[in-house]
Amino acid sequence: MIADHIRTLSFAIADGIQPGNTDRNYVLRRILRAARCDTGGRWVFHEPFFYKLVDVLAKTMGDVFPEISREAEAGGGCDSGGGGGV
């Protein structure tokens, strides 16, 4: 489940979408929130970790989707310290 959310978030951010309060930005924000909630309380997050998985995704999908690799190197435009521990 987490891998699906990371993939969706990474591709959307690589396409220039940022989490926000309106339209597709809000959808992305909800996906980010759902990624944290979909663990059903089995995982407890003490520090942000989603950003750590982006490099794995870039290595896996970077040949097919070079924009993922470019955005991962550039930081993708998201604050790695945010996300409420996700």
Number of C-alpha atoms within 10 A of each C-alpha: 9 15 13 11 18 19 17 15 22 24 17 17 20 21 13 12 17 19 19 13 12 10 9 14 17 15 16 22 18 15 19 21 15 14 19 21 13 14 12 8 9 8 10 11 12 9 12 14 15 23 20 10 14 23 16 13 18 22 13 13 15 16 11 10 13 14 18 27 23 14 19 22 12 9 14 22 13 12 9 15 13 13 17 12 14 19
